[in-house]
Structure formats: C-alpha cells, structure tokens
Amino acid sequence: MLKKIVIGLVAVVVALVGGAYLLPGQVHVERSIVVDAGPEKIFPQINSLKAVNGWAPWLKRDPAAKVDYSGPEAGLGAKVIWQSEVDEVGSGAQEIIESVTDSRVRTALDFGDKGGAEAELSLDPQGGGTRVTWEFDSELGMNPMMRYMGLMFDGWIGADYEAGLANLKALVEQGG
C-alpha cells in the first residue's frame, strides 16, 4: 500500500513538472488607455523614471522604499534602483534603453534573482487624443515554478498597469 502511494506521488510530481514545459516560456502583458492630450503632453511623463514613479502604483505601496536615480534626468540611460521590505514592491532596477520622442520609451527591468523583463510605453495619436499602451515582456526560463507563475502575470501586472494608466490619464488631463 505504501509503495502505491509513493509511486502515485512520484507520478503526480513528474506530471506537474512535465506539464510546466507545455506552458508558454514567455509572458506578455499589455494594457491601453486613451488620454485626451497629444503625445507631446504625455511624453515627458513616460520619458522620466522620476515622473513614472509619480503615477505608477508600486512605490505608493511603500513610502519608505529606498529609491536612487542615476544617469540623465530623462531619456536613454536614465536609471532607478529601488529597495523595499514590502513584498509587492521588492527590489530591483529599471533603465531606459530606448527613447523615441513623442512615440515610445522602452526599459529594461532587473529583479535580481527573480529575473528580468522589458517594458514599453508607446504613444499612438488617435483623433484629438493619444492611445497610451503599456507592455511587459519576460522570458520565464526553464524553471517549472516560473512557468506556472507565468499564468498569473497578466492578473498581477495587468491590474497595476490599469491603475497606473488611469493615474497618468488623470495627471495629464489635469495639466500635470
């Protein structure tokens, strides 16, 4: 009887690990909002990591987080490093790796042993406004646990992207 239980448990573990490799090896999260302003009004808010941290939701979760900025104030090479004891904030770094005026800003994210990712904010003029799209892409590697966690990224990051975009919309439309 004990032998059957052990064999059954081993079979379940093998199935779970094997099943992980049938899951996607990368994650993509994307959210958009239309802001009633031209790209030239929005771009300064996405091209500066200090400005982004003013409307993005993460640092609001830990006002005591240690945040250091380096490089230029805005654009290519601007970098932020943060450290927080709050799990939802964590620690990491973000650097602007591409900046196209009034069009898009792409960043590299480094979460230490939790991996890396890239994010992009793009601006697409539409009528009298601008569609702002925020994207997140990450490779999950061969770790089976990360593959399963990848299924939850859209809910986790997507909700924060929606909140951040709503904050950005309010800020820009109110003349901030």
N, C-alpha and C positions, 0 to 999 in steps of 0.2 A: 504494500500500500504506500509506504513512504517513498519507494522507488518511483512509483507512478506520479506522485505529487512532485517530486524533484524533476522528473522528465517533463511533466506538464509545465512547470515554472520555467525551465530552460527553453522549452518550445515558445512560450509566450514572450520571453526576453528576446529570443532570436527573431521572432516575428516583428516585434516592436522596433528593434534595431534595423532589421532589413527593410521594414516599411518606411523608415525615415528616409532611406535613399530613393524612394519613389516620389518623395515630396520635392518641391522646387528647391534649387540650390541658391536662389537669389530671392530678394524681396523688393517689391516696388510699391511705394505708397504715393498717392497723388491726390491733391485737393485744389480746387479753384474757387475764386470769388471775383465778381465784377465790382470794381471800385469806380465811383463817379469822379474820375480825375484822369488826366493824361499821364503817360508813362514818366514824363519829366518831373511830375509831382511825387510819384511813388518811388522812383529810382533811388533818391537819397536815403530812403528808409530801408532799402534792401541791400545797399552797397556799403553800409557801415555796420560792423558787427555790434557796435555800441547801440546804434539805432535799433537793430534787430532785437537785441536783448531788452529794449524798451517795450516792444509789443509782443514778442514771443512769450509763451506762458511759463517756460521752465524755471527761470530764475526767480519768478514770483513765489514759487513753492518753497524757496529757501533764501530769505533776505540776508542770511548770514553767510551765504556761499562766498568763497574767496574767488574773485574774478580778476584776471590780469590781461590787459590788452598790449599788443606789441605790433610793430610794423607801422605802415601808414594808417591814418585815421579811417580811410575808406579805400575800397578797390583792392586790386591784386596785391597779395601779400599781407593784408590785414589779418590779424590773428587774435583769438581769445582762448585763454586756458581757464578752466573753472574747476573748483574742488568743493564738494558738498558732502555732508554726512547724511543727507536725505536721499534715500534710495531712488526716488523718482527723478532726482536731479543728477546724482552721481558725479563723476569726474571725467574730464576729457578736454579735447582741444578742437577748435574749428578754425580753418584758414580759407580765405577767398583765393581760389585757384583760377578763376576766370571772371572777368567783369566786362560786359559789353554795355556801354552807356544806353540808358533808357530801354534796354532789351532783356538782359538776364545777368544773374550772378550765380556762379557755381562754387560750392565749398567742399572741402574735404573734412571729414569728421574722424576723430580718433578717440575711441572709447577705451583705450588701453587694452587690457586682456579680454574685453568684451568685443573687440573687433573694430572695424572701421566702416565708413559709408561715405557716400557723396549726396549732397543735397543741391537742389537748384530752385531758384525763384525766377520765373520768367514773366515778362510783360507783353501782352498782346492787345494793341488798341482795338476797341470794338465800339463803333458809333461814337458817343460822347464820353465813353469810359474806357477802362482797361481791364482785361481779364488777367488776374494775377494767379499763376499756377505755381504751387509749391510741390516739389517732388523729392523723394528719398529713395536711394538705391543702395543695397548692400548685398555682398556675397556672404552666404551662410557657411561655406566651407563643408567639411566632411563630418563635423560633429553632429551626431544624430539628435541631440537635445536642441541644438540651434535650429535644425530643420523643423522640428515640431514647434519651437517658439516662433519661427517664421510665419506660421499660420495666424499668429496673434498680432503681428506688427501693424497690420492695417488698422485694427481697432485701437491699439495703443497710440501709435504715432498719428493716425488719421484724425482722431479727436483733438489732439493738441494742434495739429495743423489747421483744423477748422477754427479753433478758438483763436489762434494766432492771426489767421487771415481776417477774422471778424474784428480783432483789435486793430490790425493795420488799416482796414477799411474805415473804421471809426476815426482813427487818428488822422488819416489823410483827408477824409471828407470834412473834418472839423478844422482843417487848416494847420495841423500839427507838423 
